[in-house]
Amino acid sequence: MDARQFKKSLVTLRWSTLTLADILHCPTDVVMGWYYDYDVMPSAVADWLERLTKAHESNPPPVGGVADHNLGVPDAGND
């Protein structure tokens, strides 16, 4: 996965580089190395991100606002 694909994955997943570093329990500098294409991303991480990105792309969120009653949860005080 190159830096362009990596950035696209982060946008699709709605993650920041800080979030990914936290998820992977690694220093932010490591993730930033991938972001700026200074370092090669491990294939296990690249494969995992590709799977997650494809899953998010094939399952987009609903379009428009979703009211509490449409989610099957009690009213949260939204009138």
C-alpha positions as CSV (number, residue, x, y, z in Angstrom):
1,M,0.0,0.0,0.0
2,D,1.5,3.3,-1.0
3,A,1.0,6.7,0.7
4,R,-1.9,7.6,-1.7
5,Q,-3.8,4.4,-1.0
6,F,-3.1,4.8,2.7
7,K,-4.5,8.3,2.8
8,K,-7.6,7.2,0.9
9,S,-8.1,4.4,3.5
10,L,-7.8,6.8,6.4
11,V,-10.4,9.0,4.8
12,T,-12.8,6.1,4.1
13,L,-12.4,4.8,7.6
14,R,-12.7,8.3,9.1
15,W,-9.5,7.7,11.1
16,S,-6.6,10.0,11.8
17,T,-3.0,8.9,11.9
18,L,-3.2,9.3,15.7
19,T,-6.2,6.9,15.8
20,L,-4.4,4.3,13.8
21,A,-1.3,4.5,15.9
22,D,-3.4,4.0,19.0
23,I,-5.2,1.0,17.4
24,L,-1.9,-0.6,16.4
25,H,-0.2,0.3,19.7
26,C,2.7,1.9,17.9
27,P,4.4,5.3,17.9
28,T,2.8,8.0,15.8
29,D,6.1,8.4,14.0
30,V,5.8,4.9,12.5
31,V,2.3,5.7,11.0
32,M,3.6,9.1,9.8
33,G,6.4,7.3,8.0
34,W,3.8,5.4,6.1
35,Y,1.7,8.5,5.5
36,Y,4.5,10.4,3.9
37,D,5.9,7.3,2.1
38,Y,9.2,7.4,4.1
39,D,8.7,3.8,5.3
40,V,7.2,0.7,3.9
41,M,4.0,-0.4,5.6
42,P,4.1,-4.1,6.8
43,S,2.1,-6.3,4.6
44,A,-0.1,-7.5,7.5
45,V,-1.1,-3.9,8.2
46,A,-1.6,-3.1,4.5
47,D,-3.8,-6.2,4.0
48,W,-5.9,-5.4,7.1
49,L,-6.4,-1.8,6.0
50,E,-7.4,-2.9,2.5
51,R,-10.0,-5.3,3.9
52,L,-11.4,-2.7,6.3
53,T,-11.6,-0.1,3.5
54,K,-13.4,-2.4,1.2
55,A,-15.9,-3.3,3.9
56,H,-16.6,0.4,4.6
57,E,-16.9,1.2,0.9
58,S,-19.4,-1.6,0.3
59,N,-21.4,-0.8,3.4
60,P,-21.9,3.0,3.4
61,P,-23.9,4.7,6.2
62,P,-27.5,5.7,5.5
63,V,-28.0,8.9,3.6
64,G,-29.7,11.7,5.5
65,G,-30.5,12.2,9.2
66,V,-31.6,9.2,11.2
67,A,-34.0,9.9,14.1
68,D,-33.9,8.0,17.3
69,H,-37.2,6.3,16.6
70,N,-35.8,4.9,13.3
71,L,-32.9,3.2,15.2
72,G,-35.2,1.4,17.6
73,V,-33.8,3.2,20.6
74,P,-35.7,5.2,23.2
75,D,-36.1,8.9,22.5
76,A,-33.0,10.7,23.6
77,G,-34.8,14.0,24.1
78,N,-34.8,14.9,20.4
79,D,-38.0,16.6,19.4
